Amino acid sequence: MNALISVSDKAGVLDLARGLHALGIHLWSTGGTARLLQDAGLPVREVADVTGFPEMLDGRVKTLHPKIHGGLLARRDLPEHVKAIEAHGIEPIDLLVVNLYPFEATVAKAGCTLEEAIENIDIGGPAMVRSAAKNYNDVAVLTDPSQYEAVLGELRASGAVSRETRFALAVAAFNRISNYDAAISDHLSALQPDGTRSAFPGQANGRFVKLQDLRYGENPHQSAAFYRDLYPAPGSLVTAQQLQGKELSYNNIADADAAWECVKGFDEPACVIVKHANPCGVALAQDALGAYRKAFQTDPTSAFGGIIAFNRPLDEAAAQAVAQQFVEVLMAPAFSEAALAIFQAKANVRLLQIALPPGGDTDWARGRNLMDVKRVGSGLLMQTADNRELALSELQVVTQRQPTPAELQDLMFAWKVAKYVKSNAIVFCAGGMTLGVGAGQMSRLDSARIAAIKAGHAGLSLKGSAVASDAFFPFRDGLDVVADQGAECVIQPGGSMRDAEVIAAANERGLAMVFTGVRHFRH
């Protein structure tokens, strides 16, 4: 048996080569990989000796030769193929080990030039991988160090790599080539004539890995599956570990994402309850139990069958409280042993453990999407994700009355919540908890009314509350509704043609109002 090894990432390759040599498999290699194996005392045949043709053009041409591709592509079950390679002195290659030039890592570096990007586009590697994968009936192709141990294990056990494994390796190889080519296309087609890069490439190549098939989609007559980004952000929903419960449904996942994205944005202990993609209760407290009790108080009716997320480990006390209601999905960074024991009696409850993102200077390090995508008829809408954070210093007080320090805290809390409520969004808050949430109405006035109605149904007073509106008030009537309900301060983007009218109304009603200059539509 012959194995051709040519890798950019040398991780694990020496152990693999030693294992192959111990099994009597002949090693072929190129360039730096050959030198590495030779320095380790392993017998290696240079590809140039196999082809009778030296490497040239600074290594751009070394494996692009019939004696390599003939050895990879020849079908052993076709006598004419076997005769052809024998006639031309071509030896069959049974195992190919290749990983590609690090194009993705190169272009991810700050200041990467076009020349650097081009020089890290692998040509011979992908060509060999495609040849070997196409001929998987006879050739095993390894494209990632994580595959080495299992393949060595099969070779040691039976002297061969099973057909099932060869096919799986071939699929992984074609996926790797697809992702590699997509990365090149994304990078190069985003380059502008002046050398800068657009956030939106000329061709968008989505790269996603299927995590699981789902029972059905939003409705039982729809089929569905769950995919993750090729390189998921830390602390994102796709990194969750399901500890117990039924399989997640399409709607569970969509709602869980809304809850998790909201709750991880708070530094204080927080609880978020989501129903149909909208927060119906959000609260801060000294611990998980306190946050849950306040969040549940906002809208107990909607919380039934909801999705609950915490940004702190779930302890026994919080678990006992949550277990009193019907919950579909419960998320937290960790669960105490006592909390897990409580939910063992509720086997259908889906428990998801998600490590919070480590944080840092980038959105990715904070577990955020960089891009949002929405499917439309035969097309996509792409936009940079709404990762805009608002600092207290950015607020512009536009009324005669200044908000108090406590009101500013409530306004900032309300603003964070409103970002995750479907437009048009109106959110009443006080004391670090939501009091009424109006979501998804065609009229901002109706959202304000609904938020007040919900607060009334929950027996919560809106006197002295803070109100957030995800977009500006187009008329004073919406402001009058929240003032009539007892609100004393408002946070909104501003920017309406009638801002002066709304500001005058706030002054007339004795409200403090601040403008953010930022809008948070969520459609």
C-alpha positions as CSV (number, residue, x, y, z in Angstrom):
1,M,0.0,0.0,0.0
2,N,1.1,3.5,-0.8
3,A,0.2,6.6,1.3
4,L,0.8,10.1,0.0
5,I,1.1,12.7,2.8
6,S,1.3,16.4,2.0
7,V,0.0,18.7,4.8
8,S,0.1,22.3,5.7
9,D,-1.1,21.7,9.3
10,K,1.5,19.2,10.7
11,A,-0.5,18.4,13.8
12,G,-0.6,14.7,14.5
13,V,1.1,13.8,11.2
14,L,4.2,12.2,12.7
15,D,2.2,9.8,14.8
16,L,0.1,9.0,11.8
17,A,3.1,8.4,9.6
18,R,4.8,6.2,12.3
19,G,1.6,4.2,12.5
20,L,1.4,3.7,8.8
21,H,5.1,2.8,8.5
22,A,4.6,0.2,11.3
23,L,1.9,-1.4,9.2
24,G,4.2,-1.7,6.2
25,I,2.6,1.1,4.2
26,H,5.0,3.0,1.9
27,L,5.2,6.8,2.6
28,W,5.3,9.4,-0.2
29,S,5.5,13.1,0.5
30,T,6.4,16.6,-0.6
31,G,8.4,19.6,0.5
32,G,8.3,20.4,4.2
33,T,6.2,17.3,5.1
34,A,8.8,15.1,3.6
35,R,11.6,16.8,5.5
36,L,9.7,16.5,8.7
37,L,9.2,12.7,8.2
38,Q,12.8,12.2,7.2
39,D,14.1,14.1,10.2
40,A,12.0,11.7,12.3
41,G,13.8,8.8,10.8
42,L,11.0,7.6,8.6
43,P,11.6,6.3,5.1
44,V,9.9,8.7,2.7
45,R,9.8,8.7,-1.1
46,E,9.8,12.2,-2.5
47,V,6.9,12.9,-5.0
48,A,9.5,14.3,-7.4
49,D,11.2,10.9,-7.5
50,V,7.8,9.3,-8.2
51,T,6.9,11.7,-11.0
52,G,10.4,12.1,-12.4
53,F,9.6,15.8,-12.5
54,P,11.0,18.3,-10.0
55,E,9.0,20.8,-8.0
56,M,8.9,24.1,-9.7
57,L,7.5,27.6,-9.7
58,D,8.1,28.0,-6.0
59,G,6.2,24.9,-5.2
60,R,3.2,25.8,-7.2
61,V,3.6,22.7,-9.3
62,K,4.6,19.5,-7.6
63,T,1.7,17.0,-7.5
64,L,-0.1,18.1,-10.7
65,H,1.1,15.1,-12.6
66,P,-0.4,11.9,-14.2
67,K,1.6,9.7,-12.0
68,I,-0.1,11.2,-9.0
69,H,-3.6,11.6,-10.3
70,G,-3.5,8.4,-12.3
71,G,-2.6,6.6,-9.0
72,L,-5.5,8.2,-7.2
73,L,-8.1,7.9,-9.9
74,A,-7.5,4.4,-11.3
75,R,-10.3,2.0,-10.5
76,R,-8.9,-1.3,-9.3
77,D,-12.1,-3.1,-10.4
78,L,-11.6,-2.1,-14.1
79,P,-9.0,-4.2,-15.9
80,E,-8.5,-1.5,-18.5
81,H,-7.6,1.0,-15.7
82,V,-5.2,-1.4,-14.2
83,K,-3.5,-2.1,-17.5
84,A,-3.3,1.6,-18.3
85,I,-1.5,2.6,-15.1
86,E,0.8,-0.5,-15.4
87,A,1.7,0.5,-19.0
88,H,2.7,4.0,-17.9
89,G,4.5,2.9,-14.8
90,I,1.9,4.5,-12.4
91,E,1.7,3.1,-8.9
92,P,-1.7,3.1,-7.2
93,I,-2.1,5.4,-4.2
94,D,-4.3,3.9,-1.5
95,L,-4.3,6.6,1.2
96,L,-4.1,10.4,0.7
97,V,-3.4,12.7,3.6
98,V,-3.8,16.3,2.6
99,N,-4.8,19.5,4.4
100,L,-4.8,22.8,2.5
101,Y,-2.8,26.0,2.5
102,P,-4.3,28.1,5.4
103,F,-6.3,30.5,3.2
104,E,-9.0,31.2,5.8
105,A,-6.4,31.9,8.6
106,T,-4.3,34.1,6.3
107,V,-7.2,36.4,5.2
108,A,-8.4,36.6,8.8
109,K,-5.3,38.4,9.8
110,A,-5.4,42.2,10.0
111,G,-3.6,43.8,7.0
112,C,-3.6,40.7,4.8
113,T,-2.7,41.8,1.3
114,L,-4.1,40.6,-1.9
115,E,-0.8,39.0,-2.8
116,E,-0.7,37.1,0.5
117,A,-4.3,35.9,-0.1
118,I,-3.5,34.7,-3.6
119,E,-0.3,32.8,-2.5
120,N,-2.3,30.9,0.1
121,I,-4.8,29.5,-2.5
122,D,-3.9,25.8,-2.7
123,I,-4.1,24.3,-6.2
124,G,-2.5,20.9,-6.1
125,G,-4.0,19.9,-2.7
126,P,-7.7,20.4,-3.7
127,A,-7.0,18.6,-7.0
128,M,-5.6,15.6,-5.3
129,V,-8.4,15.6,-2.7
130,R,-11.1,15.7,-5.4
131,S,-9.4,12.8,-7.3
132,A,-9.1,10.7,-4.2
133,A,-12.6,11.4,-3.0
134,K,-14.1,10.6,-6.4
135,N,-12.4,7.2,-6.2
136,Y,-13.3,6.5,-2.6
137,N,-14.0,2.9,-3.5
138,D,-10.2,2.4,-3.7
139,V,-8.7,5.4,-1.9
140,A,-9.1,6.7,1.6
141,V,-8.7,10.5,1.8
142,L,-7.9,12.3,5.1
143,T,-8.3,16.0,5.2
144,D,-8.3,16.7,9.0
145,P,-6.0,15.6,11.8
146,S,-9.2,14.5,13.8
147,Q,-9.6,11.6,11.3
148,Y,-6.1,10.1,11.8
149,E,-6.7,8.0,14.9
150,A,-9.9,6.3,13.7
151,V,-8.3,5.4,10.3
152,L,-5.2,4.0,11.9
153,G,-7.4,2.0,14.2
154,E,-9.2,0.4,11.3
155,L,-6.0,-0.4,9.5
156,R,-4.5,-2.0,12.6
157,A,-7.7,-4.1,13.2
158,S,-8.3,-5.3,9.6
159,G,-5.5,-4.1,7.4
160,A,-7.9,-2.0,5.4
161,V,-10.2,1.1,5.7
162,S,-13.9,0.0,5.4
163,R,-16.0,1.2,2.4
164,E,-18.3,3.0,4.8
165,T,-15.4,4.9,6.3
166,R,-13.9,5.7,2.9
167,F,-17.3,7.1,1.8
168,A,-17.6,9.2,4.9
169,L,-14.1,10.5,4.4
170,A,-14.9,11.4,0.8
171,V,-18.0,13.3,1.8
172,A,-15.9,15.2,4.4
173,A,-13.3,15.9,1.7
174,F,-15.8,17.3,-0.7
175,N,-17.3,19.4,2.1
176,R,-13.8,20.7,2.9
177,I,-13.1,21.7,-0.7
178,S,-16.5,23.3,-1.0
179,N,-15.9,25.4,2.2
180,Y,-12.4,26.3,1.0
181,D,-13.5,27.5,-2.4
182,A,-16.4,29.4,-0.8
183,A,-13.9,31.2,1.5
184,I,-11.9,32.2,-1.5
185,S,-14.9,33.4,-3.4
186,D,-16.2,35.4,-0.4
187,H,-12.9,37.1,0.2
188,L,-12.0,37.9,-3.4
189,S,-15.4,39.0,-4.5
190,A,-15.6,41.4,-1.6
191,L,-12.5,43.3,-2.7
192,Q,-13.1,46.8,-3.9
193,P,-11.1,48.6,-6.6
194,D,-9.4,50.8,-4.0
195,G,-8.2,47.7,-2.1
196,T,-10.8,47.8,0.7
197,R,-13.2,45.0,1.4
198,S,-17.0,45.3,1.4
199,A,-18.9,43.6,4.2
200,F,-21.0,42.0,1.4
201,P,-19.2,39.9,-1.2
202,G,-20.2,39.8,-4.8
203,Q,-21.3,36.2,-4.3
204,A,-22.5,35.0,-0.9
205,N,-21.5,31.4,-0.1
206,G,-23.3,30.2,3.0
207,R,-21.3,27.5,4.9
208,F,-23.3,25.6,7.5
209,V,-23.0,22.2,9.1
210,K,-26.2,20.2,9.9
211,L,-26.6,19.5,13.6
212,Q,-29.8,17.5,13.4
213,D,-33.0,16.9,11.5
214,L,-36.1,18.2,13.2
215,R,-39.5,16.5,13.6
216,Y,-41.1,19.3,11.5
217,G,-40.8,23.0,10.9
218,E,-43.0,25.9,12.2
219,N,-46.0,23.7,11.3
220,P,-46.4,19.9,11.0
221,H,-46.7,19.9,7.2
222,Q,-43.2,21.5,6.9
223,S,-39.9,19.6,7.2
224,A,-36.9,21.2,8.9
225,A,-33.3,20.8,10.0
226,F,-31.0,22.7,12.3
227,Y,-27.6,23.9,11.1
228,R,-24.7,25.8,12.6
229,D,-22.1,28.1,11.2
230,L,-18.9,26.4,10.1
231,Y,-17.1,28.4,12.8
232,P,-19.7,29.2,15.4
233,A,-19.2,32.1,17.9
234,P,-18.6,31.0,21.5
235,G,-21.6,31.2,23.7
236,S,-24.1,31.0,20.8
237,L,-27.1,28.8,20.9
238,V,-25.6,26.2,18.6
239,T,-22.9,25.5,21.2
240,A,-25.6,24.4,23.8
241,Q,-25.5,20.9,25.3
242,Q,-28.9,19.4,25.9
243,L,-28.9,17.7,29.3
244,Q,-32.4,16.2,29.1
245,G,-35.8,16.5,27.5
246,K,-37.6,15.9,24.2
247,E,-35.9,16.8,21.0
248,L,-35.9,20.5,20.2
249,S,-38.5,21.6,17.7
250,Y,-38.1,24.4,15.1
251,N,-40.1,26.8,17.2
252,N,-38.2,25.8,20.3
253,I,-34.9,26.7,18.7
254,A,-36.2,30.0,17.3
255,D,-37.6,31.1,20.7
256,A,-34.6,29.8,22.6
257,D,-32.3,31.9,20.4
258,A,-34.4,35.0,21.2
259,A,-34.3,34.3,24.9
260,W,-30.5,33.6,25.0
261,E,-29.5,36.6,22.9
262,C,-31.5,38.8,25.2
263,V,-30.4,37.4,28.6
264,K,-26.7,37.2,27.8
265,G,-26.6,41.0,27.1
266,F,-27.1,41.8,30.8
267,D,-24.2,41.9,33.3
268,E,-26.4,41.5,36.4
269,P,-28.2,38.3,37.2
270,A,-31.1,38.2,34.7
271,C,-34.0,36.0,33.6
272,V,-35.8,36.3,30.3
273,I,-39.0,34.5,29.4
274,V,-39.9,34.3,25.7
275,K,-43.1,33.3,24.0
276,H,-43.5,33.3,20.2
277,A,-40.1,35.0,19.8
278,N,-41.0,38.0,22.0
279,P,-39.9,38.6,25.6
280,C,-42.9,38.5,27.8
281,G,-41.0,38.9,31.0
282,V,-37.4,40.2,31.7
283,A,-35.9,41.1,35.1
284,L,-32.7,41.7,37.0
285,A,-32.1,40.7,40.6
286,Q,-29.5,39.7,43.1
287,D,-29.8,36.0,42.1
288,A,-31.5,33.7,39.6
289,L,-34.5,33.1,41.8
290,G,-35.2,36.8,42.3
291,A,-34.8,37.5,38.6
292,Y,-37.2,34.6,37.7
293,R,-39.9,35.7,40.1
294,K,-39.9,39.3,38.8
295,A,-39.8,38.2,35.1
296,F,-42.7,35.7,35.7
297,Q,-44.7,38.4,37.4
298,T,-44.8,40.5,34.2
299,D,-47.1,38.2,32.3
300,P,-47.8,34.8,34.0
301,T,-50.4,33.9,31.3
302,S,-47.9,34.2,28.4
303,A,-45.1,32.6,30.4
304,F,-47.1,29.3,30.3
305,G,-45.3,27.0,27.9
306,G,-42.6,29.6,27.4
307,I,-38.8,29.5,27.0
308,I,-36.8,30.6,30.0
309,A,-33.2,31.7,30.0
310,F,-30.8,32.7,32.8
311,N,-27.4,34.2,32.6
312,R,-26.4,32.7,35.9
313,P,-26.2,29.0,37.0
314,L,-29.6,27.6,38.0
315,D,-29.5,26.6,41.7
316,E,-32.0,24.5,43.7
317,A,-34.1,27.5,44.8
318,A,-34.6,28.8,41.3
319,A,-35.3,25.3,39.9
320,Q,-38.0,24.7,42.5
321,A,-39.7,27.9,41.5
322,V,-39.5,27.3,37.7
323,A,-40.7,23.7,38.1
324,Q,-44.0,25.0,39.3
325,Q,-44.9,26.2,35.8
326,F,-45.1,24.5,32.4
327,V,-41.9,25.4,30.5
328,E,-40.7,24.1,27.1
329,V,-37.0,25.0,27.3
330,L,-34.9,26.1,30.2
331,M,-31.4,27.5,29.5
332,A,-28.6,28.5,31.8
333,P,-24.7,28.5,31.9
334,A,-24.9,25.6,34.4
335,F,-27.2,23.6,36.6
336,S,-26.6,22.5,40.1
337,E,-26.9,18.8,40.9
338,A,-30.0,19.7,43.0
339,A,-31.5,21.6,40.1
340,L,-31.0,18.7,37.8
341,A,-32.6,16.3,40.3
342,I,-35.7,18.5,40.5
343,F,-36.2,18.4,36.7
344,Q,-35.6,14.6,36.5
345,A,-39.3,14.4,37.5
346,K,-40.1,16.5,34.4
347,A,-38.5,14.4,31.8
348,N,-40.0,16.3,28.8
349,V,-38.5,19.7,29.9
350,R,-35.6,20.5,27.6
351,L,-32.6,21.7,29.6
352,L,-29.9,23.5,27.6
353,Q,-26.5,24.3,29.2
354,I,-24.7,27.1,27.3
355,A,-21.4,28.6,28.4
356,L,-21.5,32.3,28.3
357,P,-19.2,33.9,25.7
358,P,-15.8,34.9,27.1
359,G,-16.3,38.5,26.0
360,G,-13.8,40.7,24.3
361,D,-13.3,43.4,21.8
362,T,-15.1,41.7,18.9
363,D,-18.7,40.8,18.3
364,W,-17.6,37.2,17.6
365,A,-15.9,36.9,21.0
366,R,-19.1,38.1,22.6
367,G,-21.1,35.3,20.9
368,R,-22.8,37.5,18.4
369,N,-23.7,37.0,14.8
370,L,-21.8,39.3,12.4
371,M,-24.5,39.0,9.7
372,D,-28.2,38.5,9.7
373,V,-29.9,36.8,6.7
374,K,-33.5,36.7,5.8
375,R,-34.9,34.6,3.0
376,V,-37.2,36.2,0.4
377,G,-38.6,34.9,-2.8
378,S,-35.7,33.5,-4.8
379,G,-33.3,35.7,-2.9
380,L,-31.7,36.8,0.4
381,L,-31.6,40.0,2.4
382,M,-28.3,40.3,4.2
383,Q,-27.4,42.9,6.8
384,T,-24.8,43.5,9.5
385,A,-26.2,42.2,12.7
386,D,-27.8,44.7,15.1
387,N,-25.0,44.6,17.7
388,R,-25.1,48.3,18.5
389,E,-24.7,49.0,22.2
390,L,-25.8,52.2,23.8
391,A,-23.7,54.0,26.4
392,L,-25.3,56.2,29.0
393,S,-23.2,59.1,27.8
394,E,-24.9,58.9,24.4
395,L,-28.3,59.8,25.7
396,Q,-29.6,63.2,24.8
397,V,-32.1,64.7,27.3
398,V,-34.6,66.7,25.2
399,T,-37.1,67.7,27.9
400,Q,-37.1,70.3,30.6
401,R,-37.2,67.6,33.3
402,Q,-34.0,65.6,33.7
403,P,-34.3,61.9,34.5
404,T,-33.1,60.8,37.9
405,P,-30.3,58.3,38.3
406,A,-32.8,55.6,39.1
407,E,-34.9,56.5,36.0
408,L,-31.8,56.4,33.8
409,Q,-31.1,52.8,35.0
410,D,-34.7,51.8,34.2
411,L,-34.5,53.6,30.8
412,M,-31.3,51.7,29.9
413,F,-32.8,48.4,31.0
414,A,-36.0,49.1,29.0
415,W,-34.0,50.0,26.0
416,K,-32.1,46.7,26.1
417,V,-35.3,44.7,26.3
418,A,-37.0,46.7,23.5
419,K,-34.2,45.6,21.1
420,Y,-35.5,42.0,21.3
421,V,-39.2,42.8,21.0
422,K,-40.8,42.6,17.6
423,S,-41.7,46.0,16.1
424,N,-43.6,48.0,16.8
425,A,-42.3,47.7,20.4
426,I,-43.3,49.5,23.5
427,V,-41.9,48.3,26.9
428,F,-42.8,49.5,30.4
429,C,-40.3,48.9,33.1
430,A,-39.5,49.8,36.7
431,G,-37.0,48.5,39.3
432,G,-35.2,46.3,36.9
433,M,-38.2,44.4,35.6
434,T,-40.7,44.6,32.7
435,L,-44.2,45.6,33.6
436,G,-45.9,45.5,30.2
437,V,-44.7,44.5,26.8
438,G,-46.5,45.5,23.6
439,A,-45.1,43.7,20.5
440,G,-45.5,43.4,16.8
441,Q,-48.4,45.7,16.2
442,M,-48.9,47.7,13.0
443,S,-49.5,50.8,15.1
444,R,-47.1,52.0,17.8
445,L,-50.2,53.4,19.5
446,D,-51.7,49.9,19.7
447,S,-48.5,48.5,21.1
448,A,-48.6,51.1,23.9
449,R,-52.2,50.2,24.6
450,I,-51.5,46.5,24.6
451,A,-48.5,46.9,26.9
452,A,-50.7,48.8,29.4
453,I,-53.5,46.1,29.1
454,K,-51.0,43.3,29.9
455,A,-49.7,45.2,32.9
456,G,-53.3,45.6,34.1
457,H,-54.0,41.9,33.7
458,A,-50.9,41.1,35.7
459,G,-52.0,43.5,38.5
460,L,-48.9,45.7,38.0
461,S,-49.1,49.4,38.4
462,L,-47.4,51.6,35.8
463,K,-47.2,54.6,38.0
464,G,-43.6,55.9,37.9
465,S,-42.5,53.5,35.2
466,A,-40.0,54.0,32.4
467,V,-41.0,53.4,28.8
468,A,-38.9,52.3,25.8
469,S,-40.0,52.7,22.2
470,D,-37.8,50.9,19.6
471,A,-38.5,53.7,17.0
472,F,-39.7,57.3,17.3
473,F,-43.2,58.3,18.2
474,P,-44.7,59.7,15.0
475,F,-47.3,61.6,16.9
476,R,-47.9,62.7,20.4
477,D,-50.8,60.3,20.9
478,G,-48.5,57.4,21.7
479,L,-46.7,59.5,24.3
480,D,-50.1,60.5,25.8
481,V,-51.1,56.9,26.2
482,V,-48.0,56.0,28.2
483,A,-48.3,59.2,30.3
484,D,-51.9,58.4,31.0
485,Q,-50.8,55.0,32.4
486,G,-48.4,56.6,34.8
487,A,-45.1,56.6,33.0
488,E,-42.7,59.3,34.1
489,C,-39.8,58.9,31.7
490,V,-39.3,57.7,28.1
491,I,-36.4,56.6,25.9
492,Q,-36.8,56.6,22.2
493,P,-34.6,57.1,19.1
494,G,-36.0,60.5,18.0
495,G,-35.8,61.6,14.4
496,S,-39.4,62.2,13.6
497,M,-40.7,65.2,11.7
498,R,-42.9,65.8,14.7
499,D,-40.2,65.5,17.4
500,A,-40.9,69.0,18.5
501,E,-44.6,68.2,19.0
502,V,-43.7,65.0,21.0
503,I,-41.1,66.9,23.1
504,A,-43.7,69.6,23.9
505,A,-46.2,66.9,24.9
506,A,-43.6,65.3,27.3
507,N,-42.9,68.8,28.8
508,E,-46.7,69.4,29.1
509,R,-47.1,66.0,30.9
510,G,-44.1,66.5,33.1
511,L,-42.1,63.5,31.6
512,A,-38.4,63.2,31.2
513,M,-37.5,62.0,27.8
514,V,-34.2,61.0,26.2
515,F,-33.2,60.4,22.6
516,T,-30.8,57.6,21.6
517,G,-30.3,58.4,18.0
518,V,-30.5,54.6,17.4
519,R,-33.4,52.6,16.2
520,H,-33.9,48.9,16.9
521,F,-36.6,47.6,14.4
522,R,-36.9,43.8,14.7
523,H,-39.1,42.4,11.9
